[in-house]
């Protein structure tokens, strides 16, 4: 068996990624002095050659946009949870091939649990219909949520999310972005997966104090949406919790050791403070 102690994050653009900070902090806390973690610029077109090259030296790779679906036909095996979501953000290399996982689900679960709210039977709202929305549906299903409504700018592109809901056992409705404010007003839990600034119009309408928020954006922080929810007294969990949660699961998968979550979160907070 080949022993590998290298890992990287792939994506485009990639320079902003906090993944190297988080993984290196984990290696340091675990005493894995021979492990390294880098950021590699990689487009979807470059992905086949890049995976071929890294599979010789790497234990695994993390994937960000635009690679989470592009990687699927390049894998030998896909974990059942990732197959349900239809996206992979983690690839493990071994002598027997490449296996894909989705640890974004773990990250969203970590943020939902930080809210300390019982979501059994809850009505959920997701703002945005991209790749993170797929993982969010799986995480909400695991928390016992009864239904989810996804608000998107192009409802025609929401059909795949209905399919993800069917795979994870969660009824999903797709609604236009113009109805998002009304949807948030009656939701038990909201997960905002849209880019920074996209939810400013929702924030301007005010926030119901009873409604918890997971905001996946972590830079800049707080977003206007997170600030509105905090001002209303609602429970809020930020994107750094999601990012650390998914990275911690990647560390476990790649190294075989339980990740030092506190050390990783501290490193992420410090890195964000230095950016601001």
N, C-alpha and C positions, 0 to 999 in steps of 0.2 A: 504494500500500500504506500502510495506517495504521500509524504508529509508536507503539508503546505501551511505557511504562516503569513500569507499576504492576503489582503482584501482591498477593494476599492469601491467607490461609488461612481456610476456612469450616468451621464445625462447631458442635455444641452438646452440652456446654458448650465454650467456646473460650478462656476467660480464662487457663487454665493452660498453653496451648500455648507451646512453645519455638521454634516455626517462625519468628516474627518476629525473634527473636534470631539465629538461624542465617542466615537469608536476608539480613538487614541487614549482618551481619558479612561475608558474601560480597560484597555490593555495595561495601562499604567497601574491602575488600582488592583488588577488581578496579577500583576507581576509577570505579564507576558512580554518580556523585553525583546523577544525575537519576532514579534508580530509588527506588521506595518499596515497602514491604511492610507490610500491616496484618492484624489479626485481626478477623474479622467473625462475630458470632453468627448462625447460620443453621440452621434446622431443615429436615427433609426437605420439609415443606410449603411452606417459604419458598424452596426452592432454585430452582424455575423462574423466579420473578420476579427473584431475586438474580442468576442467571446472565445473564438478559436485560439487566439493568442494567449489570453489570460487563463484559460482552462489548464494550461501546462504548469503555471506557477501559483495560482490563487486557490485559496480555500473556498472563496465565494465572492460575489459582488452584490452591491446594493444598486437598485435601479430607480431613477426618477424620470420625470417627463423628458422625452416623449417615448419611453421605452417599455412601459409596463404591459402594454398589449403587443407591441411589436416583437417581444421576446418569445411569445407563446409557441410559435411554430419551430423555434430553435431549441426547444427543450426535449429531453428524453422522457421526463416524467413531471407531473404537476401535482402538488399536494391537493387533497380534496377541497380544502377551504379556499385555496387560490382558484381552483377550477370553478367553484360556485360563483366567485366574484368576477372571474373572467379577466384577471389582471395579476401580474407577478411583479413584486418589488425586490425579491431576493432570489439569487441563484446560487446553489451549492454545487461545487465541482468535486468529482471523485473519479476514481479509475474506471467506474462503471457508467459515467455520464453526467448529465446536468439535470438537476431537479429544482423546480420553481416553487416558491412559497409567497404568501402575501402577509407580511407582518404589519401592514397598515391597519389591519383589523385589530391587532393587539394594541396598537397605538391609540386608536379611537376608543377602544374599551377602557384603556387606562384613564383617558380624560373623562369618560362617562362615569367611571367609578369615583373619580376625584370629586365630582359634584355631590356625591353622597345622597343621591335622590333615588327612591324606588321607582323604577320605570316599568314595572309590571303593568301591562294593560294600557300603557301611555300612548298618546297620539303624538307622533314625531313629525318635525318639519326638517327638510334638508334644503339648504340654499345653495344652488349650483349642482350641475349634473356631470362633472368630470370624473376622473379616475378615483379621487378620494371619496366621492359619493358612493361608489360601488362598495368600498370597504366599510363605509359608514352603515350601509344597509345590513351587512353581515353582523357588525357589532351591535346594532340596535336589536336585531333579531335575537342575539344571544342574551340581551338584557330583558327579554320578554315584552318588548314593545308590541302593541297591537296592530299598528298601521303606520305608514310613512307617506308623506306627501312631499314630492320633490318639485321645487320651483326652478324653472330654467327659462332661458331667453328664447330657445328654439324647442318647442314641445315635440317636434318631429324627431329630435335626437334623443328623446327620453325612453324610447322603446327598449333599448338594452337594459335599462335600470329596472323596468318591469320584469324582465327576464331574470335579473339577479334576485329580485324579491321572491320570485317563484322558486328559485333554487334554494334560498335560505329560509323559506316559509314565512315571508313577511309581505302582506298586501301593500302594493305601491301604486300611488296615483301621481300622474305628471300634470302639473299646472303651469300656466304662464307666469313669468316673473312679475308681471303687473299685479298679480293677486297675492304676492308674497306678504305684504303688510297685513292683510286680512288673515292669512294663514298663520302668521306668527302670533297674532292676537289671541288665538284659541289653542295654541299648541302647548303641550306639556314640556317638550324638550325640543330645542333647535340645534342643529349642527350646521355651521356655516362653512362650506367647502369652497366658496368662491374666492377669487383673488382679492388682494388688498384694494379697498376703495369701491369694489363692486356692490357692497352691501350698505354703502353710506345712506342711500335713500331709505332703506329699511330702518336704519338707526335713527334717522331724522323724525320718524313717525312715533318714536317713543318705544319703551319696552315694558311688557307686563312683568310685574315683580314675581309672579308665580312660575315663570318659565325659565328653566335652566338653559344655558348656552355653552356649547363647545365651539370655539372659534379656532379653526385650524391654522390660520395665519399667525406667525410668531414674530415677524419683523415687517413693518413696525408694530410695536406693542405699547399700549393697547390700541386696537383698531377702534374706529368710531362705534362700531356695533358692540364690541366688548365694553367700551366705556359707558354706553347707554344702558347695557344690562347691569353693570356694576352699580351705576348711579341709582337704578331702580331697586337695588337690593337683591337682585336675582343671583343664583349661584353661577359662577363662570369658570371654565377651564380653558386654558390657552393652548395655542399650537405647539409650544415647546413641550408640553406634557405628551402630546400626540407623537411628536418627533422622537423624544427620548424613549417612549414606550415601544415604538416600532424598531428603533435602533437597538434597544436592549434585547429584544427577541432575536434580532440578527446576530448580535454578539453570541447569544446562547447557541444558535444554530451553527455558527461558523467555528466557534472555539470549543463547544461542549461544556462551557462553564456558565454558571448563573451570572448575569450581568450586574455590576454595581450601579444600580439605578441612581442613587443619591449622588455619587461622584459624577456620573454623566450629566445629570441635571445641573449640578453646580457649574460644571465646565461650560455647558450651554448658556447658562445665565451670564457667566463672566464674558463669554465671547459676544453675546448680544449687547452687553453693557459697553464693551469696547467699540462696537460699531456705532453706537448712538452718540 
